[in-house]
Amino acid sequence: AQSVTQLGSHVSVSEGALVLLRCNYSSSVPPYLFWYVQYPNQGLQLLLKYTSAATLVKGINGFEAEFKKSETSFHLTKPSAHMSDAAEYFCAVSVSAGGTSYGKLTFGQGTILTVHP
Amino acid sequence: GAVVSQHPSRVICKSGTSVKIECRSLDFQATTMFWYRQFPKQSLMLMATSNEGSKATYEQGVEKDKFLINHASLTLSTLTVTSAHPEDSSFYICSAREQGFNEKLFFGSGTQLSVL
């Protein structure tokens, strides 16, 4: 069984400030971890994913996340927030490849990021 | 890049009618597609796994007779909400896994269903 917990349903930052969105996971097998962004009235867009390679994963739009097994965390960061980063962000976990269940994602509750000028 | 097309993007229907939502992989073959549902201010919840040429696998609590899934080809899966009720109003989104590439997973843009 897998689960994802995103700490903080709303995060507000100033433009240019550090963005930190927290995600903790639980998985009985080595996980694949994802961060998705959802803009209003749109579907999900993949920001980045961890697939058991490098623990520090760089994604699109300047985002990155670090897989920390000891902390069961996969927090998303961006050094400098931009107004266009305002959206809802979802952390998700899937079982690792090798099984037909890959792609069967368990999502966190989502974090709405607000960026103030 | 790979694209998943989901249609319609928005549908309004009367209670008791059926609604079909299509999910197409445009430039790749998808042996497996997934259907999710998202209620307002909640996360996406997996409803079912759709496998080409076989029966879908439904998550616990999802009525298979109400949410009919057909994955008749490697590029198309459909979700039919039968006898829709207002409580079925939700955002439905599909994802497709590219055949042979376990790490290739793409999402459609979703369908907002409103049942009056």
Contacts between the chains, C-beta under 8 A, distances in Angstrom:
chain1	res1	chain2	res2	distance
A	32	B	103	8.0
A	36	B	107	7.6
A	41	B	112	8.0
A	42	B	109	5.9
A	42	B	110	7.5
A	43	B	6	7.2
A	43	B	93	5.7
A	43	B	107	5.0
A	43	B	108	5.6
A	43	B	109	3.7
A	43	B	110	4.6
A	44	B	44	7.7
A	44	B	93	6.9
A	44	B	95	7.9
A	44	B	107	4.3
A	45	B	107	7.6
A	46	B	105	7.8
A	46	B	106	7.9
A	46	B	107	7.7
A	49	B	103	7.6
A	51	B	103	5.9
A	90	B	43	6.6
A	90	B	44	7.1
A	97	B	102	3.8
A	97	B	103	6.6
A	98	B	102	7.6
A	100	B	32	7.0
A	101	B	49	8.0
A	102	B	97	6.8
A	102	B	102	5.0
A	102	B	103	7.7
A	102	B	105	7.7
A	103	B	32	6.2
A	103	B	34	6.0
A	103	B	95	6.5
A	103	B	97	4.1
A	103	B	105	4.7
A	104	B	34	6.2
A	104	B	46	6.2
A	104	B	49	6.1
A	105	B	34	7.4
A	105	B	36	8.0
A	105	B	44	7.7
A	105	B	46	6.8
A	105	B	95	7.6
A	106	B	46	7.3
A	107	B	36	8.0
A	107	B	43	4.4
A	107	B	44	4.7
A	107	B	45	7.6
A	108	B	43	6.2
A	109	B	42	7.3
A	109	B	43	4.9
A	110	B	42	7.9
A	110	B	43	5.3
